[in-house]
Structures are given as C-alpha cells and as structure tokens.
Amino acid sequence: MGQDRMKVLVVCEGLYPPTVEMSGISMVYKLQHCLCQEGVEVHILTAIEKFTDPSWRSWYQKHKPPTTHLLDMGLIVRFPKLQFLLTKGLLFLAALRLQAKHHFDIIHEYSSTPLMVRRTAWYRRLSGVKTVHTLCVGRDGFLGSPVLMGKNPSTDLVICTSAQMKDELLSLGVTREKVAYLPLGVDFEHFQGEVDVISLRVELSIPPESPVVLHLGLLEPRKGAFTLASAIPMVLREHPEATFLTAASVTEGTFYDYQRSRWELLRVTEPYRDNFRLITGKQDVRRLMSLADVFVLPLNTIHGTIMPPVSLLEAMAAGKAVVAADLPGVHEVVKEGENGLLFPAKQSAELAKAINLLLSEPELRRQLGEKARESVKQYDVRLAAKQLKRLYWNIAGKVRE
C-alpha cells in the first residue's frame, strides 16, 4: 500500500539551550533529526535567549531538522516574573500561526511541566489538529497536580519518558490508549571509538595518573553540584590524587543566577582547587566521558528526574562506572551493584563512600562500565525515533506500508 506524507510540528521550550550536549533539550532535537531520516517532515518551534553560548548556535545549525522556527526571547528575560507566562503564550500563538500555514497532521509538544498538557489540548480545540504531549518531569507543586497530568480529553496521546510516570497517569484515571512510554533515548553510536585522552588531560591540566570523577549539569542546588562539592574532602582523604571535573551549563533563571552559582561553587571548592576543575561553555561530551574513571549524577530532587537523565544514559553508553542518586527515573536505568551504584539523594557521605569504592577497585569499575554499556542499548535514539514514528501514524490514522 502507499504511504502518505506525515507532517509534524514539534514545540520544544528551549528557552535555556544546552551548553553541553548531554541536556534533554539537545536529545529532543536529535530525536527529531532521526525522524527526518525516517521520512517524517518535522518542523520545530523553539525559543532561545540572546545570551546563549555562540557555540550552541553553531551546533544547532548543524544538527537541527531542515525546517526550524525560532523565537528569540532575549527581551523578556529582563522581566523574570512575566517570563513564564510570556514564553508559554508566545509559543502557543506561534504554533497556531504555523498550523494555519502548513496544515500539520500532528502538533507534538515537549515541556517540563504537566500543566502544559492543557496548552497542548487547546491546539486541538482551536485548529482541529491531532495532538501529542511528552512529559519530561513528574509532579512539582501546582504545575504537576493530578488534575493536570494528562486527563484532558482533547489531548490525543501523552508520552511518558519513564515507566513510573506511565503507571502514575494510569493510577490517576488516564485511559491506556491515551498513554505511551517512550524515553528520549541516547545517541549510542556517538560514544563509540577512541579519543585522544592524553591531549585532553594536558588541555585541562589534569595529571597523567590522576583518576577523574566527572559531573555534568546545571549549576543549581537541585542538580547536586554542591552535594558533590561536600563529598570532595571525604574522597581526597582516601584518594588525594583524584581530580573532580564539573562541566556546567547555565542555570535556570537569569545569567546573573548562573554567575552567582558559579562563584559560590568556586568558593566552596577553593580549599581543593588543585583537585577541582570547573569548565563552562560548549563542550564535546564524548571527549569528557572518555576522560572519566567515574561518572557522578548527584541529583537532589525528583524534579527533572522522573525520566532517565540523558547525561546518565550517555555515561553508560560510554561504558563508564556510574554513581547516581537513587531517585525515580534513575533507578529505572541503574540497578545497584549490577550496572552502577546508587546512593541516597543529598547524602554527601554516602556519595563519597561510593566514589571511594570505585576508585579503589579498578576491576569493579570495568565490570560495571561494561554492563552499563550493554544495558542502555535499548535506549538508542534511533530505536526511539522508529517507535515515535509508529505512534504518529497511529494517531494521525495514516495509511502505512
């Protein structure tokens, strides 16, 4: 049988675009890029800020799908109290304008708040287009109340990025045919092959024999940078030769928030400055992963962790031994003692204990890394793109081969 052309508009709130490629937003773009290769005509509507790292813009131009619509939100960041509503409203109006022009089969929205399921539903009400919504986090105060988590009948499908999220929606009364489970995935192939680690150590002033503990993420308390900082002296007592490397991207909020967090982190790590490196700006995560002996994900809160964190999946795809906070989304991927180690969130002493164990036992690191790589093959972004394409066809009611 013949196959109709599928046209999809993806609305992704990229207001804080990645300065390191491991972020969830960059993986959304990668997933849509794979969809284009599958024959789906993908348009992306996203928002950016004027202070975005220029190297991110370069990356985006290289990896974006061919049809992209950008909203520059640089002016409204001067009004942080209005920023939330203005961003949501402007993206909503822009999506309706694009739908009137291009006549999409589906509008697919990604957002960090279940509240936006309501906004997705309004696309259907006002234009008649089929709608899909991907939830990237779970409940978080009012924005994640059960009333807002997928019950709206005008949304055709809610995609959950973790199994726990799917179970929660079903327990809240959402019908099974309106819920699907599909993680964002990881670009598995990107983390294969060799990297010149010697040159990278020289570039970052890391001694040749120093074991490296790597952390990637926003400089925010909820992301755990300061939990890791508190663990550093406890690790150095047993492994004084260790180097801690944090590759950071901007914080949510304003550029001032980012600078304040950066200064505070440098202040608390000042006593260990010979063993601590903070790098900012656009980084090649594949190179950083190749340098790591241990990868750490010291998250402090469930917010932003209901789905398997992309940086965690990338570390495992790179074959690294991982230590991660035992939170929803994380323990769907990491099984204690099998393919990584878990520790109670916010417990710096337990985090230090796990890092010390891995630094003391190279064979354990190797075994956990190998099992980690094997276990995340199921999260390959190319497989996710094929599954998403099938969901699109089912929702749109198109004829398939």
KELOLUM-917170 format. One record per residue (C-alpha): x, y, z. Coordinates in steps of 0.001 Angstrom, whole numbers, plus 524288, in hexadecimal, padded with zeros to 5 digits. Layout:
BEGIN
XYZ/...
% end
This chain:
BEGIN
800008000080000/8045A80E047FE0D/808F6816B4808D9/804268248D80B4A/80D6582F7280EEA/80DA98326081D71/80F7C8406F82218/811F68432783077/8143F84FB283817/81C9184DBC8443E/81B748585984E8B/82729857D1857AF/829B9861FD8620F/83821863B285FB6/838978705A8675E/8454186BDD86DCC/84C46864D9862B4/8573885B7186626/8654E85FAC86786/868C88516F86915/8629F8479B85FD4/85DEF83E5986A61/851EB8466986D89/844318415B86B45/8410C84C54861CD/84C3F848AB858C1/8477C83A90858CC/839EF83F26854AA/840548456F848D7/848118391184604/83BBB830EB846B7/834EE839C183CF7/840F28395A83423/83FC782A80833E0/8315A82BDC830AC/834BE833FC824C5/83D7E828E082053/831C381FE482211/82A33827F28183A/8221A830628216C/821AA83EE181E17/824D88451D82B32/823948539082E5E/828EF8583683B77/8243286427842B6/82D368680784DCB/8315C873C9855C3/83F21878AA85828/845898837D85FE4/84F0488D9585AE0/8598C88A2A864DF/85A2587C2185FE0/867F38771785DC5/86B93879C484F60/8710B86BF484E35/863918669285187/85DDE86E308462B/868428680C83D73/864C485A758425B/8565F85D278406F/858418618883259/85F74854C982FAF/8561B84B448365A/848C3851758351C/83E7D84BC382BF3/83D608534681F26/8314585B008230A/832D58628282FBE/82BA386E4B8352B/8328A8761F83FB9/82D0587FE184963/837788889784F41/8333288B4185D40/83EB9893D2860AF/8365D89FA086406/82D128993686DAE/837F2893AE8765E/838B98A16887BDB/82B7B89EB488216/82D5F891A88893F/8201F8921E89002/8194C892E5882D2/822AE889EA87BD6/81B3287D4E87E9F/80E2A8821487962/813B7889D386E09/81BAD87E71868FD/8103F874FF869A0/8070C87EAB86354/80FF1882A18582D/8133D87490854D2/804CA87130854D3/8015587C3584B63/80CEB87901842AB/808BB86AB3841F9/7FB0586E7B83DC6/8006F8776583322/8091D86C8682E00/7FDD3862DE82E26/7F58186C1F8260F/8009486D5481C36/805A885F5481B31/7F9FB856DA81F37/8013784CED8278F/7FC0583F6082A49/800A78401F8386C/8056884A518420F/80EAC843F784BCF/8127684BD0857B7/81DA9849158611A/81D8B8503486E05/822D584F9887BC3/815A28518388259/809508492B881DC/801B9855E7881B2/80536857068735C/7FCB484B4987022/7F1D185543870F2/7F87D85DF0866F5/7FA648526785DC8/7EBDB84F9285EC3/7E88485D5585A47/7EF7985AFE84D42/7E5718505784A93/7D9FE858A684EEA/7DD9E86488846D8/7E2D685E3A83A6F/7DE138501F83A70/7EBF684AA383917/7EF8A83DEA8400C/7F8138405784C05/802D3839068533A/8095283D5885FD0/816088383186592/81779839F98743F/825A483B6A87842/823BC83CDC886F7/819DC8388F8911F/8120B83FD489B4A/817CB84C7A8A02B/80E49854398A871/8029E85A268A166/808CB8584A8940F/80885849A489600/7FB8D847BB89CDD/7F40F83B4789948/7E9378433C89301/7F2C08482C888CC/7FA4583BA188614/7F463836D48797B/7E5DF8359F87C7A/7E1BD83FD4872A1/7D9A5838EB86822/7DE3F8422685D73/7EC2983CDC85DDB/7ED48830E385510/7F94F82AE185B5F/8020082D8286723/80FA5827B9865D1/8166B8247287299/825398244C87312/8259D81ACE87E83/81E1480E9488209/81AE68145988F57/814918201C888F3/80C15817518808B/807C080F7F88C68/8048B81C218938C/7FC10821358887C/7F4C681459887AE/7F275814BD89664/7EC9E82261894AE/7E27581D5388B49/7E8968202287DFB/7E4628158687474/7EEDB80C4886F48/7ECAF80FDF8610C/7F04681DFC8642E/7FD4181ADA86AD7/80A08815F1864F9/817838139686ACD/822F08188A862B6/82FC681D9C868A8/837118285186175/8422A81EF285EC8/850C58209C85CF6/859558220C850F9/86038815198537C/868F78156584778/86E6C822AA84B3A/8757181CBD856F3/87CB38121484FCC/88AB18135E84AF8/8975E818A185080/89A9382642855A2/8A7E882C7C857E1/8A72E82C79866B2/8B5598308A86887/8B36283D5486150/8A6D283FE6868B7/8ADAC83E18875CD/8B7F8847D9871AB/8AD6D8515986D2E/8A680850A487A61/8B2F58500A88297/8AFAC842BB8882F/8BB7E83A6D88C4D/8BDA082E1E88417/8BB278248788F3D/8B00282BBA895CB/8A2E78247F895E5/897F582D5D8912A/88A6E82EA88972D/8818B8353E88D2B/874FB83CD988F7A/86CB484368884F6/8615084C54887A9/85B608594E88B36/86185860E389656/855A085FE489EFA/853AD85A1F8AC90/8493C850CC8A74F/852EF84B4389D7A/85C5F8479C8A84C/868B984F3B8A51C/869E28536E8B349/866FA845B98B858/87294841068B078/87AE084C658B55D/878238480E8C36A/87CA883A508C001/889C183EA68BA75/8917883F658C758/88C7B831F58CB7D/8914E82C1D8BEB5/89E58833308BF1E/8A16582D7B8CC70/8A210820128C60A/8A5DD824398B847/8AD95830EC8B8FB/8B18482F6A8AAB7/8A37C82FFA8A593/89E8B83AFF89CE2/8906983F9B89CDD/88BD18453C88FF7/87EE184C8088ED8/87A2C850B98815E/86F5085A78883B0/864C1860FB87BC2/85C9986CDD87F37/852E086C6F88A43/8446586E91888D4/840FE87CB088B6B/849FB88775886DF/8582B888B58831C/85A4988EE189073/8550E88280896F8/85EEF87A9D88F56/86A548835489320/86639883518A164/865BA874668A1A8/872DC873B089ADA/8794B87CD38A494/87377875658B00A/878398684D8AAE5/885E286DAA8A8D7/885B08731F8B6A2/882088665A8BD3C/88BEA85EA78B52E/896FE868718B73A/89DB285FE48C1B6/89E9C8550C8B779/8A1E385D6B8ABAA/8AD3A854748A7CA/8A3948492F8A6AC/897D28503E8A0EC/895618550E8930E/8897385CC688EBB/8879D85E8188029/87C6F865DB879E9/877CE8689286C2F/8755B85F0E86125/87C648522B86333/87DED8459085B96/877E883C208654F/87DD38306E85E4D/88B6D8359686165/887FC8383C86F94/8821682AB887155/88E648246E86BF6/8961A82B40876B1/88D8D82699881F3/8909F81B3F88AEE/883EE81D788925C/877DD824F088E0B/86FA882B29898C4/8617182F7B8983C/85F0A835B78A5A6/8510583A6A8A39A/849F883F848AFAF/83BB883F7C8ABB5/831C38381C8A3A1/82F598444D89B6E/8357D841F088E40/838A0833C189162/82BDC82CAA88EBF/83196828AF8819F/83EC5821B58808C/8484682D3C88008/84EB782E5B872BB/85C32830FF87883/85B19824498802A/8576981CB4873EE/862DE822DF86CB6/86C8A81F2287768/867988112F87709/8682D810EC86827/876628152486979/878C7809688724B/87B568111487EBF/8793A80CA588CAD/86E8081571891EF/86A8381A1589F6D/85CEE8200D89F86/852FC824FF8A954/8485581B018ABC2/83CC6822788A60D/8318981F0989CDD/8363D81E3188EE9/843FC81B4789391/8413280E1A899A0/839C4809FB88D81/846F6809D0886BF/85104807518917C/84FEF7FA98898FB/857EB7FAFA8A57D/864447F2E48A451/860A97EDED896B5/863657F92D88D5C/8667080436896D5/86558808F28A4D4/85A5F8108E8AB59/85AE7819568B744/8505B8209F8BF0E/84E0282E208B944/85496839758C078/85D34830268C872/86AFF834E08C58B/8712782AC18CE86/86A7581FA28C73C/86E52825968BA3E/87C818266A8BEBC/87BF1818408C35D/8776B813938B5FF/881BF81B9A8AED0/88C6F816788B7DC/8881B8087E8B544/8890480A248A694/89607811458A717/89B8A806638AFB1/896F77FB238A710/89A757FCB689899/894EC7EF4C89534/887B57F2F489AFA/887EB7FF8D89305/88AA07F7DC886AC/87FE27EDF088927/875A67F82588C7A/879668002388086/878057F48E8775B/86AD67F0D287CFA/866757FF0387C60/8698D7FFEF86DE3/8623D7F36E86AE4/8565D7F71F872EF/853B98042086C22/853A87FEFE85E2E/844E27FE4585F6D/844B280D24860EA/84B2980FE7853C8/8452181C3F84E15/843AB815E2840C5/83AD480B818468E/833408163584D94/8314581D6C840A7/82B948114683A3B/8223E80F46845A0/81E3281D8C84555/81B9181CB6836BD/8126A811298391F/80B40818FA8439D/809AD8245283A25/803DA81B8882FA6/7FA46815AA8394B/7F5D7822E383E66/7F48682915830EE/7ED9481D3482B2A/7F67F81D4481F4C/7F805811E6815B0/804ED80AE7817B7/80CD78010E81010/
% end
